[in-house]
């Protein structure tokens, strides 16, 4: 089973970021995950829906992705390619966060790099973002030295701050 990160809201509008194991037979599609929250006193919340979209891992040397608020995660393999992989992103004026994981290590972040045992970057409402959180309105180009023997998968996490009209774009490609 592969671990997926989902963002859901709780009954009191607080954010809840959950690591969920998805069975292998569930590959791609739109799903509703229903959850309840229990506290130490045994109180149980009403059931809450969390709407998720699972996409498959991409292979090959080019992809272009656009998005808005919420967390978007895309995983890439590059077949037998060895060389540099280029990630270009634009987060425009409303701040968003970019994090890249390769070979089971966080190798890039618009904030201080995450510890390798971190499951996912944080997500925040735009009104709660403070300097140092890694949410920026910027553009950049990152080059990754890709060698399948060091790890096969590159994961790009784009975290659009919530409750706004944010937008972001990125492209990933092999440098010939």
C-alpha positions in Angstrom: 0.0 0.0 0.0 1.1 3.5 -0.7 0.7 6.3 1.8 -1.2 9.4 0.6 -1.7 12.7 2.4 -5.1 14.3 2.4 -6.3 17.6 3.8 -9.7 17.7 5.4 -11.6 20.3 7.5 -12.8 19.4 11.0 -16.2 20.2 12.4 -14.8 23.4 14.0 -13.2 24.5 10.8 -9.7 23.7 12.0 -7.4 22.0 9.4 -6.7 18.3 9.6 -3.9 16.8 7.6 -4.0 13.0 7.6 -1.7 10.2 6.4 -3.9 7.4 5.0 -2.9 4.0 3.6 -4.6 3.4 0.3 -5.1 -0.2 -0.8 -3.2 -1.2 -3.9 -6.3 -2.0 -5.9 -7.4 1.6 -5.7 -5.4 3.3 -8.4 -6.9 6.5 -9.6 -10.2 8.4 -9.4 -12.3 10.7 -7.3 -13.2 9.4 -3.8 -15.0 10.5 -0.7 -13.3 9.5 2.5 -15.6 9.7 5.5 -14.1 10.2 8.9 -15.0 10.9 12.5 -12.8 12.5 15.2 -12.6 11.0 18.7 -11.3 12.8 21.8 -9.8 11.5 25.0 -13.1 11.8 26.8 -14.8 9.4 24.3 -16.7 12.1 22.4 -17.2 11.4 18.7 -17.8 14.0 16.0 -20.5 13.6 13.3 -19.2 11.9 10.1 -17.4 14.4 7.8 -16.6 13.9 4.1 -13.2 14.5 2.6 -13.2 14.7 -1.2 -10.0 13.5 -2.8 -8.7 12.8 -6.3 -6.0 10.2 -6.7 -3.9 10.4 -9.8 -1.4 7.8 -11.1 2.4 8.1 -11.1 3.7 9.8 -14.3 6.6 8.4 -16.4 8.4 10.1 -19.2 10.2 13.4 -19.4 7.5 16.2 -19.4 4.5 17.3 -17.5 2.7 20.6 -16.9 0.4 21.1 -13.9 -1.8 24.0 -12.8 -3.7 24.3 -9.6 -5.2 26.4 -6.8 -5.7 26.1 -3.1 -5.2 22.8 -1.3 -2.4 20.2 -1.6 -1.5 18.7 -5.0 1.1 15.9 -5.1 2.4 14.4 -8.3 4.9 11.5 -8.5 7.3 11.0 -11.5 9.7 8.4 -12.8 11.8 9.0 -15.8 12.3 5.5 -17.2 16.0 4.9 -18.1 16.9 8.6 -18.2 20.0 9.7 -16.3 20.8 13.4 -16.0 19.2 16.6 -14.8 15.4 17.0 -14.2 14.2 20.6 -14.4 11.3 21.9 -12.3 10.0 25.4 -13.1 7.3 26.9 -11.0 5.3 30.1 -10.7 3.2 30.8 -7.6 2.1 34.3 -8.6 1.1 37.0 -6.0 -0.9 34.9 -3.5 1.6 32.8 -1.6 1.9 29.0 -2.2 4.5 26.5 -1.0 6.7 24.2 -3.1 8.4 21.0 -1.7 10.2 18.3 -3.7 11.1 14.8 -2.4 13.6 12.5 -4.2 15.1 9.2 -3.1 13.0 9.4 0.2 14.6 12.7 1.1 13.2 16.2 1.0 15.6 18.0 -1.4 13.9 21.3 -2.0 11.5 23.6 -0.2 10.4 27.2 -0.4 10.8 27.1 3.4 13.6 25.5 5.5 13.9 22.0 4.1 11.7 19.4 5.9 13.2 16.7 8.0 13.3 13.4 6.1 10.9 11.8 8.5 8.2 14.4 7.7 5.3 12.9 5.8 4.2 16.1 4.1 4.6 19.8 4.2 2.3 21.9 6.2 -0.8 23.6 4.7 -2.3 26.8 6.0 -5.0 29.3 5.3 -3.7 32.4 3.5 -4.7 34.5 6.5 -2.6 32.4 8.8 0.6 32.4 6.7 3.6 34.1 8.3 7.2 34.7 7.0 9.2 31.5 7.3 6.3 29.1 6.5 7.5 28.8 2.9 4.4 30.2 1.3 5.7 32.6 -1.3 4.5 34.5 -4.4 7.5 33.8 -6.6 8.9 31.8 -9.5 12.0 29.6 -9.6 13.8 26.8 -11.5 15.2 23.8 -9.7 17.6 21.2 -11.2 17.7 17.7 -9.8 20.5 15.3 -10.5 18.5 12.2 -11.4 20.0 8.8 -11.3 17.7 5.8 -10.9 20.2 4.1 -8.6 19.7 7.0 -6.1 15.9 6.7 -6.2 13.3 6.2 -8.9 10.6 8.6 -7.9 10.5 12.4 -7.7 7.5 13.8 -5.8 6.4 17.4 -6.3 4.1 18.9 -3.6 2.4 22.2 -4.4 0.5 23.6 -1.4 -1.8 26.4 -2.3 -2.8 28.4 0.7 -6.4 27.9 1.6 -9.5 30.2 1.4 -8.1 32.4 -1.4 -8.1 32.8 -5.1 -4.5 31.5 -5.4 -3.2 29.9 -8.5 0.1 28.2 -9.4 1.8 26.4 -12.3 4.8 24.1 -12.7 6.5 22.1 -15.4 8.9 19.2 -15.0 11.2 18.0 -17.8 14.4 16.2 -18.5 17.3 18.3 -19.6 18.9 16.9 -22.7 
